[in-house]
């Protein structure tokens, strides 16, 4: 699982878009690999809201509208229509971390399947490498046995001729 964090108060998101696009392309060109889930987290919500912290962590309608606008802007800026960014404030008092925890838990099954797929693909490659090493070892061993057998055969052949 990839947890991709983006600051709410940082407008330059081109690097995030480019890296996430490369990440998606990487898995699109490797059909044998399963792409791990990506959870996009918008941090620093407390930095864009006036009057933080709010009583009881309940945001006003105006604050919720601003958060919704920032989250929508992040989704557009990173160019991932499937992303549903989770806004959080990680300073005391923490805000919306329960939603983040729920999102992570919801993707755990898919994350484990991606991990198992990665291990299977890597293991398959290492099995091929091990088989190649075994083949080289057998060839080397047989060539040593063959070179030891050759002189004996010559003396046996010479003994039969006399």
C-alpha positions in Angstrom: 0.0 0.0 0.0 1.2 3.5 -0.8 0.1 6.4 1.4 0.8 9.5 -0.6 0.8 12.7 1.4 0.2 16.1 -0.1 0.3 19.4 1.9 -3.0 21.3 1.6 -1.2 24.7 1.6 1.4 23.7 -1.0 0.0 24.7 -4.5 2.9 23.1 -6.5 1.6 19.6 -7.2 3.2 18.9 -10.6 5.8 16.6 -9.1 3.1 14.6 -7.3 1.1 14.3 -10.6 4.2 13.2 -12.5 5.4 10.6 -10.0 1.9 9.2 -9.6 1.5 9.0 -13.4 4.8 7.2 -13.6 3.7 4.8 -10.8 0.4 4.0 -12.7 2.3 3.6 -16.0 4.8 1.3 -14.3 2.1 -1.2 -13.4 0.1 -0.7 -16.6 3.1 -1.9 -18.6 3.7 -4.9 -16.3 0.4 -6.9 -16.4 1.9 -9.7 -14.3 2.3 -7.2 -11.4 -0.6 -6.1 -9.3 -0.7 -2.4 -8.4 -0.9 -1.7 -4.7 -3.7 0.6 -3.6 -2.8 4.3 -3.3 -4.3 6.3 -0.5 -3.9 10.0 -1.1 -3.8 12.1 2.2 -4.1 15.8 2.2 -2.2 17.0 5.3 -2.0 20.4 6.9 -5.7 21.1 6.9 -5.2 23.1 10.1 -2.9 25.4 8.2 -5.7 26.6 5.8 -8.5 27.0 8.3 -8.9 30.1 10.3 -9.7 29.6 14.0 -8.1 26.2 14.3 -8.7 24.2 16.4 -12.5 24.1 16.2 -14.5 23.2 19.3 -15.2 19.5 19.5 -13.4 19.2 16.1 -16.6 20.1 14.4 -15.9 22.3 11.4 -18.2 25.1 10.3 -20.0 24.9 7.0 -17.6 27.5 5.6 -14.6 25.5 6.8 -16.1 22.2 5.4 -16.6 24.0 2.0 -13.0 25.1 2.0 -11.7 21.6 2.9 -13.9 20.1 0.1 -12.5 22.7 -2.4 -8.9 21.8 -1.4 -9.5 18.1 -1.6 -11.2 18.5 -5.1 -8.3 20.7 -6.2 -5.7 18.1 -5.1 -7.6 15.3 -7.0 -7.6 17.4 -10.1 -4.0 18.5 -9.7 -2.7 15.0 -9.4 -4.7 13.8 -12.4 -6.1 10.8 -10.7 -9.9 10.7 -11.1 -10.1 7.6 -9.0 -8.3 9.1 -6.0 -10.5 10.1 -3.1 -8.1 12.2 -1.0 -8.5 12.1 2.7 -8.1 15.5 4.5 -6.4 15.3 7.9 -4.9 17.5 10.5 -2.1 15.6 12.3 -1.4 18.2 15.0 -3.2 18.3 18.4 -6.1 18.0 18.3 -6.0 15.5 15.4 -8.8 15.7 12.9 -10.2 13.1 10.6 -7.6 10.5 11.4 -10.3 7.9 12.0 -11.4 8.3 8.4 -7.8 7.8 7.3 -7.6 4.7 9.5 -10.8 3.3 8.0 -9.6 4.0 4.4 -6.3 2.1 5.1 -8.1 -0.8 6.7 -10.5 -0.9 3.7 -7.5 -1.4 1.3 -5.6 -3.9 3.4 -6.9 -6.9 1.5 -5.9 -5.5 -1.8 -2.5 -4.4 -0.4 -1.8 -7.9 0.8 -2.7 -9.4 -2.6 -0.3 -6.9 -4.2 2.4 -7.9 -1.8 1.8 -11.7 -2.4 1.9 -11.0 -6.2 5.2 -9.2 -5.9 6.7 -12.0 -3.8 5.4 -14.6 -6.3 6.8 -12.7 -9.3 10.1 -12.1 -7.6 10.3 -15.7 -6.4 9.6 -16.9 -10.0 12.5 -14.8 -11.2 14.8 -16.1 -8.5 13.8 -19.6 -9.3 14.8 -19.0 -12.9 18.1 -17.6 -11.7 18.6 -20.6 -9.4 17.8 -23.0 -12.2 20.3 -21.3 -14.5 23.0 -21.5 -11.7 22.2 -25.2 -11.2 22.5 -25.8 -15.0 25.9 -24.0 -15.1 27.1 -26.0 -12.1 26.0 -29.3 -13.7 27.7 -28.5 -16.9 30.9 -27.5 -15.1 30.7 -30.7 -13.0 30.1 -32.9 -16.1 33.0 -31.2 -17.9 35.3 -32.0 -15.0 34.1 -35.6 -14.9 34.5 -35.8 -18.7 38.0 -34.4 -18.6 39.0 -37.0 -16.0 37.5 -39.8 -18.0 39.3 -38.8 -21.2 42.9 -39.8 -20.2 41.7 -43.1 -18.7 39.9 -43.9 -21.9 43.1 -43.2 -23.9 45.1 -45.7 -21.8 42.4 -48.3 -22.0 42.3 -47.8 -25.7 46.1 -48.1 -26.0 46.1 -51.3 -23.8 43.5 -52.9 -26.1 45.7 -52.2 -29.1 48.7 -54.2 -27.8 
